[in-house]
Amino acid sequence: MAATGYVHGYSQTEAERLSDQAQTLASMLHEGVIFPTGSKVLEAGCGVGAQTQYLAYSSPEARITSVDISPESLALAQKRIKELGHGNVEFIQGDIFDLPFAEASFDHAFVCFVLEHLAEPEKALAAVRRMIKPGGTLTVIEGDHGSCYFHPETPEARAAWQCLIDSQAALGGDSLIGRRLYPLLAGAGFSEINVRPVPIYADGSLPHMADGFTLKTICAMVEGVQEQSLATGLIDEAVWRKGTADLRRTAEDDGVFCYTFFKGVARK
């Protein structure tokens, strides 16, 4: 994918975070994402293949072409899919704004956690739309960092969370993009648009969610912007330390964390 910058970076730690996130949320985010036998599916912006593995598993008879602009991410994605034994995925390096295919080459397309990193998300959706055959569909999933709430909440925890939003905005992205999916899809020319919220909830009665989502996804995501947050003066170091510790506190037995993703399905 082409972006002003990927706020989370390309480290091994980030690759592991993406895997933890995908594993924890797969049953909720991928519900109903099944493509027919023989259909050609474009995954635009596959990254390290964290979502690709679930596409390949759920639609074993579909032919999936996964594209990303980063050769390093593609190498990790290929390794992951090979180790899992999926034989229905092809990986190609390419830019979401200039995809290396003829128009109307695919029956369906899938875009997940990509638009938030792009300065021109509607333009990217229009580029993907050109790749889809008339009558084909697009499934798109994005988060919205403005949708989160948690307990216990402290001013320092909110300040640390805001650093994630501001750091992404400084790179040209929009971590609040989930609420914009409908107008973006409409503006890109799609029809039959259906967007629904997918709330994610974790508390002490759901230890697998507190670990997989609150700690390994949310807290890891925030902690990943420490360097740029401190370097750009978004937050004081003492406030940062307390804020990130307070966010981790929400994963304890009496803690709560809630966040909403948005999932859109539309037709060309």
Secondary structure, 3 states (H helix, E strand, C coil): CCCCCCCCCCCHHHHHHHHHHHHHHHHHHCCCCCCCCCCEEEEECCCCCCCHHHHHHHCCCCEEEEEECCHHHHHHHHHHHHHHCCCCEEEEECECCECCCCCCCEEEEEEECCHHHCCCHHHHHHHHHHHEEEEEEEEEEEECHHHCEEECCCHHHHHHHHHHHHHHHHCCCCCCHHHHHHHHHHHCCCEEEEEEEEEEEEECCCHHHHHHHHHHHHHHHHHCCHHHHHHCCCCCHHHHHHHHHHHHHCCCCCCEEEEEEEEEEEEC
